[in-house]
Amino acid sequence: MNKLVIGGLSILLVVGAVIGIIAGVNYSGNSNKGDNVLSTTSKSIAAMCTPTDYKQACVNSLSSFANNGSATPKDLIQSALQATIEEVKAALQKSGTIGKDTNNSTQKMAVEDCKDLLQFAVDELQASFSMVGDSDLHTINDKEAELKNWLSTMISYQQTCLDGVTEPDLKNAMSNGLLNATQLTSNALAIVSAISEIMTSFKIPLNMTASSRQLLDASEDNDNQYPVWLSASDRKLLASNSNGQVTPNAIVAKDGSGQYKTISEALAAYLKNNKGRYVIYVKAGIYDEYITVKKDQVNVLMYGDGPRKTMITGKKSNLAGLPTFQTASFAAVGTGFIAKSMGFQNTAGPEGHQADTLYVQTHRQFYHNCVISGTVDFIFGDSATLIQNCKIIVRKPMDHQSNTITAHGRSDKRENTGLVIQNCRIVPEEKLYPSRLQIASYLARPWKEYACTVIMESTLGDFIQPAGWLEWSGNFALDTLHYAEYANQGPGAKTDNRVKWKGHKVITNRNEALQFTAGPFIQGNLWLSATGAPYFPGFKN
């Protein structure tokens, strides 16, 4: 996958207020998908492991409760989570020796990426363990959407690691090292997806009056419709920012009129153990620097003078010998990061083996009033992402290339991830326009087996191929992907000659399409209003 990070956008939101669960350990080394392994274990463990794909791994991870008749689902989930933490730690330790003898600098960097990704997973799992422990047994099901979001993120971390390692022997060693964690993450996602049925099998009454209903409804908080979980200080800060009254901790200006001339310098001034928000105001200018908001730089709010005035740019690419994970112009690792009124771009272009690209790797993401441009797979990743009210510009590719706008990376059928493009305009750039009917352009192709992409209420130009969608390789994923179209317009929106794949659907039922709007799909009503970002929670029309 030879792509990168972002075109230009007015608001970039990466908010991870979620909790996670990942189940168990697998000591068997194979899938063990047969139901027969459940017949010899306790009823409680059988109930927990029934929905999983790797049943022996599930049973093994919960074996300490095999003879405990009083074990609750919460006990079993916590046991599985702790076992998984240990398994991911073991994989992290193995990654330290894998690849140490390779002479390929790109592969060395890919292995280092794996270490970072697995450490992210360990840290998030440990934090999640505490949160799950604090949850009331009767309300665990309320957190299903949040749990699935975190589990999907864990899968993405693992897949990102493996995608970067391309040497066959090295890839095989890394895959084997991750096998247990991979199977158990899949199991955990299956358990969370069936949590209501599991609770019912334990004859535990469920609380259906709290947060689970609020996922589809607007926040009931009267304070400017901020969600109840947002702190009072953050509400005040965001409101002040919207009114131009916020006092930043650091001011960046290329002309020297601020405290710092680079964003990197402002981030370096972040105080260890900082309390509250660290606010950086970046004045208008083009900042040619590669920036990472580090893991220990939490709760950073960065804002500029507008997406076309304050621009961060770079040109790293695969052609320079870098894995995709290392090519971003801007990366936010620290939790609670918010960027507003800034633009992000990469200028490597197709000659750099990648276009200006939006890499929507993990968690929930939302983009509104953005300009996103590129050629091949220029919007890709494995997050739950909604792109709303944006202009998507398809650029002229290199000779003998075709264009594909998206490539989603869902690798497990139970992940609650996908790419939704709503109320957007999909157009060719000026250089492509004269040859737009000769150069094939498609809406998407499936990067992973369960790729999910929905185009709805958007205007499609005449350059979109009548088939609409492109194969990745032969018949790969054509029966398992989920591609859908709803209420689009324009000459490229005609569906008469669309692909006849099992996984493609033209949605005609409004209620069916509703699940892909901001409220249900990314639980937008629980957090988007707090950011000050414009959005609509349902349909535009």
N, C-alpha and C positions, 0 to 999 in steps of 0.2 A: 504494500500500500504506500504509494509515493506522494503523500500530500502534507498539508500544513495547517496553518491556523486561521487567519481571518481577513476579510476584505475591509469594509469600513462600517462602523455601526454607531448608533447614537447612544445606546444603553447596553452595557454588558453586565449581566447579573449572574453571579455564581454564589448561591446561598445554600448551604448544606445543613439546614436545621432538621435533621432526621436521626432515626435510631436504627441500629442494625443487629442482625442475628445471623450467625452462620453455624451450621450443625456439624458435628462429629468428626470422627477419624475413620480412615479406611485402611485396614491392615491386610486386605486380601489381594490387592493388586489387579483385580478384574471387576467387571461391572456388576456381576451377581444380581441381575435384574429379575430373577425368578421369585415368585411369591412363596415358594416352599421354605425359604429361610425364615419366614415369619411364623411358621407353624410350631417351631420349637422354642419360641421365646414367650415372654409374658404378654398378656393382653394389652397392657398399657404401652409397652414398646412396639407391639405389632400395630396398634392404632396410630402411633406416631410415625412409624416407618412405612405404612401402607402406601402413601402417595409418592414415595421417593423412587427414583430410578436405580439407585445403588443401595439395595436393601441390606446386603450383608455389611456394608460399610456403616449404614445407619445403626443396625443392631449392635455392632462392635462398639460404636461410640457411646452407646447407652447401656452397655453391659453391666455397669455397676449398680443399675437399678432393676436388674432382671428379677430379683427376689424381693423387691420392695413394693408391697401392695399399696402403700400410702403415697407413692410418688405422684406428684401432680404434673400437668403439662409444663408448668413453669420450671419445676425441678429438672425435667428432662431437657427442656430447651437450654437452660443454663449449663447443664452438664455437657451437652453437645457443643455449645459455644466455647466453653473452656477447652474442650478437647481440640476444637478447631484452631483456637489461638496457638496451642502448642504445636499443631501440625504446620501451621503457616510459619511459625518460628523455626521449625525444623527445615522447611523449604528455604527460608531466608539464610540459614546457616549453610545449607548445601550450595546455595548460589555463590557463596564466597570462594568455593573451590572450583566450581564449574567455570570453564573458560580461562583459567589463569595461565594456561599454556598456549593459548591462541596468539598468533602474531597479527591478526587482523584488527586494526584499530577500531573499525566500525563495530565489530562484534564485541570487543572489549567494552565499548560504550553501551551496547545493548545489554550486556550482562550487568553493568552498573545500573542501568535503568531498571532492570529486574529487582535489584536490591532495594532501590528507592520505592518501587511499587509495592513490594512485599512488606516493607516497613510501614508504608501508608496503611496497608491492610491490617497489620498487627495493631497499630495505634488505634484505628477506628474500631476494631473488634473489641479491644480492651475498654474503650469508652462505652461502647454499646453494651458490654456485659454489665456495667454498673447501672445503666439506664433500664435494662431489662429487669434487673434485680429490684429496682424501685417501683416497677409496674405492678398494679393490682391484677390479680389473676383473672378477674372478671372483665377487665378492659384491655387485655392483650390484643384481642382482635381489632380494637380501635386503631391500632398502630400498623395494621397490615400494609397499607400503602407505603409507610415510612420504612418498614422492615424490608419490603421488596425493593425499594429504591436502593438501600444500602447493599443488599445482597447482589443486586444487578451490578452495582459499582465494584464489588469484589470480583465478579466474573470478568468485568472489563479490565481490571488491574492485571489479572492473570493472562488474559488474551493479549493485552498490550505487551506484556513481557515476552510472550511466545512469538508474537508477530515480528518483534525486533530482532530475534535470533534467527538467522537464516542459514548458517553453516549446518549441514545435515547432522553430523555427530553431536555438535553443540546443542542443536535444537532438540535432539532425542534425549540428551542428558537432562536438559532443563524441563522437558515435558514429563519425564519420569520423576524428577524431583518435585514437580507440582501435582502429580497424579492424585494423591490423597486429598489435598486441599481443593482441587478442581471437582472431584466427585462429591465431596462433602458440602461444598458451596451449592452445587446443584440440588443436593438433598435438602438443604436448609430452605432454599427457595421453594421447593415443592411443599415442604411442611408449612411454611408461612402462607402459601397460596391456598392451603386447605385448612387453615387454622380454625375456621368456624366449624367445619365438619369434625375436626379432632376434638374440639371442646364439647361438641354435642355427644361424641362417643364416650367422653368422660362424665357426661351428664352434668356439665357445668353451665349454669345460666350466664348469658352474655349481656353486657351492658351496651345497648344499641342507641343510647340517647346522647352520647357525648361526642368525641371528636370524629368518629366515623361518619356521622351525618354532616358534620361541618365541612368535610372534604368537598362536598358538592355545593355548599351554600356559602354565601358571603360571610365574612367575619361578623360576629355579633357585637364586637367592641365598638363603642361609639366615638372613640378618640380618633377621628379622621379615618375610621375603618382599618386601623392597624390590627394585626392579629394579636391574640391574647398572649402568645409566647414572646413577643418582641418587648425588650426592656423599655422602661420609661425613658431612659437616657438616649436610647437609639431612636425612639419616636421623636423626641425633641430635636435630636441632631438632624434627622432626615427632613423634618419640617423646616428647620432653620436653613438647611441647604437649598430646599426648594424656594425659599424666600430670599436667598442670597445673604443670609445673616450668619452663616456658620464661620467659626474662627478656626482655621486650619492649624495643625501642629507644624506643618512644613509647607513652604511655598517654593515651587520650582519654576524657574524662568531662564530660557536660553540667553536672554540679553543681560543677565546679571541683576535684574531688579528684584529677584527673590532671594531666599536663603541659600538655595542650591541651584546649580546649572543643569544637573541631571537628576532623573528620577531615581537612579540607583543610589546616588548620594543621600537623597531624602529617605530612602528605605534603610540605608545603612545607619541612619540616625535613630532608628526605632529602638527604644529602650527595652532592655530585657525585662521580662515580667511586667510589661506595660498593662495598665488597667484602663478599661474602656476603649473607645475608638481612637485609632491613630489616623488623623485626617490629613491627606496630602492634596493641595491644590496645585494643578499643573497648568501654568499659563499657556496661551496659544503658542504653537511652534511645532516643528517636526523633530521628534526625538529619535535619533538613529542609535538605539541601544537595545541590548537584549536583557530583559528584566524578569526576575523571578521573585515573587512574593514568597519568602521562605516559610517553611513549616512552623517556625516559632514566631512568625510575624502575623499574629492573629488579629482579626477585627480591624483590618485596614479599609478605609474608605478613601478612594481616589477619584477626584473629579476634575474636569477640564472646562474649557470655554466652548465646547461643541465638538462633534465628531469630525468635522472638516477643518477645525481650527487647532485642536490639540490632538496630534497624531503620533503614535508610536510605530516605528517602521523597522523592518529588518529584511534580510535576503538569504537567510540560511536555507539550505535545501539538501535533498538526498544526493544531488550531484557532487556536493562538497564532502561526501563521505559520512554524512550524519544519519542516524536512524530518525524516523519520523518524530519520535518522542522528544528529540533534542532540537527540533528545527523551529519551534515557536518563537515569535518575536516577543511574546509576553506570556508568562505562565503564573497562575495563582495557586499556590499550594497551601498557604495558611488559611485556616477555616474562617468563615464569616466575611470573606472579601466581597466588596461591592465596588464596581467602577461605573461612573456616570459621566455622560457628556464628553466622551473620549472616542477616538478612532484608533483602530489597530489594523496594520496591514503587513503583508509580506510581498516583496517585489521580485522574488526569484522567477516567477512565471513558469510556463511550460518548459522552457529551456533548462530550468533547474530541476526537471523531473517532478515538478509539482506546480500547482497554480496558487493564486491567492486563495487561501482555504480556511474554512471554519472547522476546527477540530473540536467537535462536541463530545469529549471523551466520556464523562461520567456525570452522575447525579441528575438534577433537574436544571434545565437552562431555558432562558426566554430571551428573545430578540425582537425588538419593535422599532420600526422606522429606520431600518438598516439598509445599507448597500453592500451586497455580498457578490463577489465576482470570481470567476475562475473558468477552468476548462474540464479537466477530468476528475470526477469524484471530489469536487471542491467543497462539499459539505459532508462530513463523515464522522463517525464515532459510534459510541454505544450508550448514549445518554437518552433521557426523555427530554426532547427538545421541541419547543414550539417557536416557529419563526412567523411573526405576525406583522402585516403591513409593511413588508420589505420589498425592495427592488432587487431582484436576482438577475445579474447580468452574465450572460454566457459569452465567453471570449473566444477569439479565433485560436484553435489549437495548432500544434505543429503539423506538418504534412503527414498525411495518412493516419491521422488520429480522428476519433470521434469524441463528442462531448457527453459526459454524464454529470448531472447536477449533484446527485446524492449517492452515497454508498453507506448504508447503515450496517452496524456490526453486531446485531443481537445474535448470540450464539446459543442461548438456552431459551426454549419455547415459553418458559414461565417468567422471563424478565418483563418488567413493566416499562420497557424502554421503546423508543421509536422516534422518528423524525416527522413532524407535522408542519406543513407549509400552508398557512392560512391567509387569505386576503392579500396575496402578494402578486406582483407583476414579474413574469419571467420573460426576459427580452434578450435579443442579441446585441452585442456591442457594435459600434459603428464599423470596425474593421471586419467583423464577421458578416455584417448585413448583406453585402453584395453576393457572397457565396453561401449564405445561410441555408439555401435549399439543396446545395450540393454536399455540404458537410453535415453528417448525421448528428443530431443532438437528442438526448434522451433524458427523461426525468430521473431515472435511477438504475442502478444495477446492484444485485445482492452481494455484499462483501462477506457476510456470514450466513449460516444456514437459515436463521429465523429473522432475517432482515425485515424491518417494519417501516414503511414510508407511506404517508397519506398526504395527498395534495387536495386542498379543499377551498372553495370560494375564491379561487385565484384566476388570474387572466394569463393565458398561455399563448405565446406568439406562434406564428405560422411555421416557424422553423423546427418546432418539436415534431419528431417523427410520428407518423400515424400509429406505429406500434406502441409508442409511448415509453416503453421500458426495455432494457437491454439485459441479455444474459451475462453472467460473470464468466462462466466456463461451462459450455455444454448444458446439461440439464441440472447443474448444481443449484439447489435451493428453490427450484421453480415450483415445487409442490409444498414447500414448508414456509416460504416467505409470506409476508402480508403486505401487499401493495393495494392501495385503494384510492379512488377519486370520488369527489363529491362536489356538486354544484359549481364546477369551474366554467369559465367562459373564454371566448376568443377562438381563433381558427385552430390553435393547437390543442384545444380541449375536446375535440370530437373523438368519441370512443368507439365508433363503428368498426374500426380496423385495429383496435388494441390487441395486445397479446392474449392468447387463450390459455394462459397458465392457470393451474389450480389455485395458486396463491394470489391471483389478481382479482379485484372486484370493483365494479362501479356501484357505489352506494346510492340507493334511491330513497332509503328510509331515513328521515331526518333524525329520529331517535337513535338510530344506529351510529350516525355520524357524530352525535352529541358527545360520545365518549372521548373524542379526540380534540375537544375544545379545552381552553385553559383551565376551567374549573375542575373537571374530572381528570384530565390527562396529566397535568403537572401540579394538581392541588393549588392552583394559582390564587384562589381566593383566600388562602391562608397566609400568603406571604407577598404577593406582588403589590398589593396596595401600599404596603409599608415602605416600598422602595421609591415611591413617587413615580414609577414608570407608567406611562399610559398603556392600557390594555383593555380588551373586552373579554369577559369570562366565558361567553358562549359564542353563538354565531354572530357574524357581522351583519348578515341580512336575514 
